[in-house]
Amino acid sequence: MSLTLVPEDVAARVHAFAPQRVFDPALAPRYPSEALRNGRTAEIQHSVTVNAEGAVKDTKIVSSGVSAEFAEAVLDYVRKSKYITGRRDGVPVEGVYEGKCIFTA
């Protein structure tokens, strides 16, 4: 079983001032143990609103039909992650980061 974290270019293309997640392998989402035992997989798109100070303001699972155990693992991860704020004219601004977590067998 493996986990792949995919930052999305969508936010950057739509909004040039989108924040960026700072990757820290120690914070990577944990594969839910029951899902791992049963060989279940998931591909979960998520969005994170990051305020101008770099703190998480809101999180959302964008994919439909995601089990609670996978959603919880991803949301826990994105809430703990650190973000670099987008800037407009040198001033930090609130923005939305979009990404995807892929849990595979």
MILUMBA-962860 format. One line per 2 residues: their letters; for each residue x, y, z of N, C-alpha, C. Coordinates in steps of 0.1 Angstrom, whole numbers. Layout:
BEGIN
A) X,Y,Z,X,Y,Z,X,Y,Z; ...
***
This chain:
BEGIN
MS) 8,-12,0,0,0,0,9,12,0; 5,23,-7,13,35,-7,3,47,-7
LT) 10,58,-5,3,71,-5,10,81,-14; 3,88,-22,9,98,-31,2,111,-28
LV) 10,121,-26,5,135,-24,7,143,-37; -3,148,-42,-2,155,-55,-7,170,-53
PE) 2,179,-54,-2,193,-54,-9,196,-67; -20,204,-67,-27,207,-79,-22,220,-84
DV) -21,221,-97,-17,233,-104,-30,242,-106; -41,236,-104,-54,243,-107,-54,257,-100
AA) -52,256,-87,-53,269,-79,-43,279,-84; -31,275,-87,-21,284,-92,-25,290,-106
RV) -31,282,-114,-35,287,-127,-47,297,-126; -56,294,-117,-68,302,-115,-65,314,-107
HA) -56,313,-97,-53,324,-88,-38,325,-86; -31,334,-93,-17,335,-92,-12,337,-78
FA) -20,341,-69,-16,343,-55,-19,332,-46; -21,320,-51,-25,309,-43,-14,305,-33
PQ) -17,300,-21,-7,296,-12,-1,283,-16; 11,279,-10,17,266,-13,19,259,0
RV) 17,246,-1,20,237,11,34,234,12; 40,234,24,53,231,27,53,216,30
FD) 59,207,22,59,193,24,68,189,35; 62,182,45,69,176,56,65,161,57
PA) 74,152,54,71,138,54,66,133,67; 70,139,78,65,135,91,50,137,93
LA) 45,146,85,30,150,86,22,142,76; 28,134,68,20,127,57,8,120,63
PR) -3,120,56,-15,113,61,-12,98,64; -18,93,74,-17,79,77,-27,71,70
YP) -23,60,64,-33,52,57,-42,46,68; -55,48,67,-64,42,77,-62,27,79
SE) -60,23,91,-55,9,93,-65,-2,88; -78,1,90,-88,-9,85,-88,-9,70
AL) -87,2,64,-87,3,49,-74,-4,44; -63,-2,51,-51,-9,47,-52,-24,47
RN) -58,-29,59,-60,-43,60,-69,-49,49; -79,-41,45,-89,-46,36,-85,-43,21
GR) -74,-36,19,-69,-33,6,-77,-22,-1; -84,-14,6,-92,-3,0,-83,8,-4
TA) -87,15,-15,-79,26,-20,-88,38,-21; -82,50,-23,-90,62,-24,-82,73,-31
EI) -89,81,-38,-82,93,-44,-91,105,-40; -85,114,-32,-92,124,-25,-87,138,-28
QH) -95,146,-35,-92,160,-37,-97,168,-26; -88,178,-22,-92,186,-11,-88,201,-13
SV) -94,210,-6,-90,224,-7,-88,229,7; -79,239,8,-76,245,21,-75,260,19
TV) -83,267,27,-83,282,26,-72,286,37; -62,294,32,-51,298,41,-52,313,42
NA) -53,318,55,-54,333,56,-41,340,54; -40,353,54,-29,360,51,-17,358,60
EG) -20,352,72,-9,349,82,-4,335,80; -9,328,71,-5,314,68,-12,303,76
AV) -22,307,83,-29,297,91,-41,292,83; -44,279,86,-56,273,80,-69,279,85
KD) -77,284,76,-89,290,79,-101,280,77; -100,272,66,-111,263,63,-105,251,55
TK) -111,239,56,-107,228,49,-119,221,43; -118,215,31,-129,208,25,-124,197,17
IV) -132,186,17,-130,174,8,-138,178,-4; -132,178,-16,-139,181,-28,-144,169,-35
SS) -137,158,-34,-142,145,-40,-155,140,-34; -163,134,-42,-176,129,-36,-174,114,-33
GV) -182,109,-24,-182,95,-21,-170,90,-13; -163,99,-6,-151,95,2,-155,90,16
SA) -150,78,19,-153,73,33,-148,82,44; -154,81,55,-151,90,66,-137,87,71
EF) -132,75,70,-118,72,75,-108,79,66; -110,78,53,-100,85,44,-101,100,46
AE) -114,105,46,-116,120,48,-109,125,60; -111,118,71,-105,122,84,-89,122,83
AV) -83,112,77,-69,112,75,-64,124,67; -71,127,56,-66,138,48,-69,152,55
LD) -80,154,61,-83,166,68,-73,168,80; -70,158,87,-60,159,98,-47,164,92
YV) -43,158,81,-30,161,75,-30,176,70; -40,180,63,-40,194,58,-41,204,69
RK) -48,201,80,-49,211,91,-35,212,98; -27,201,98,-14,202,105,-3,207,96
SK) -5,207,83,5,212,74,8,227,75; 19,231,71,23,245,70,22,250,56
YI) 18,263,55,16,269,42,24,282,40; 28,284,28,34,297,25,23,305,18
TG) 20,317,23,9,325,18,13,330,4; 2,332,-4,4,339,-17,6,354,-14
RR) 12,361,-23,15,375,-21,10,383,-33; 4,394,-30,0,404,-41,7,417,-38
DG) 15,421,-47,23,434,-45,31,433,-33; 37,421,-30,45,419,-18,38,418,-5
VP) 25,418,-5,17,417,7,10,403,8; 12,396,19,5,383,20,-10,384,19
VE) -16,375,12,-30,375,10,-36,361,12; -49,361,16,-56,349,18,-58,342,4
GV) -58,329,4,-60,321,-8,-64,307,-6; -66,300,-16,-70,286,-16,-60,277,-22
YE) -55,267,-14,-46,256,-19,-55,244,-23; -52,238,-34,-59,226,-38,-49,214,-40
GK) -53,203,-36,-44,191,-37,-51,178,-37; -44,168,-39,-50,154,-40,-41,144,-32
CI) -47,135,-25,-40,124,-18,-45,111,-24; -36,103,-28,-40,90,-35,-35,79,-26
FT) -44,71,-21,-41,59,-13,-42,47,-22; -31,40,-25,-32,29,-34,-27,16,-28
A) -32,5,-34,-28,-9,-29,-14,-12,-36
***
